[in-house]
């Protein structure tokens, strides 16, 4: 099983979540390695969900070289 840390491949993480009991959808965002984050109401129609949680890794343009020997996908 291949496991990668988001620190290796992403520079930002966003978590979208919406309860089936509420109309409001929320997004949590943070830059990888930062101790700061934001939580805000997500009113972008492009992100609209019926319910659930979606995790989005915003991939680095050029990942830093690492000692990880990952198999080709």
C-alpha positions, 0 to 999 in steps of 0.5 A: 500500500502506498501512503503519501503525506499531503506535505509531500504533494500539496501546498494547501489543503481544503476540507468542504463539509455539509450536514444533511441537517443544515443548508450551510456548507463550510470550508476549512483551509490551511497552508501545509506546514502552517499553524493557521487555518480559516473556516468560512461559509462556502457559498460558491455554487461550483462546490455545492454538495448535498451532504458529506465531506470532500478533502481537496489537496492543492498539488504543488507545482514542483514537489520538493525532492525527497528520499521517498522511493515511491513506485510509479503509478 
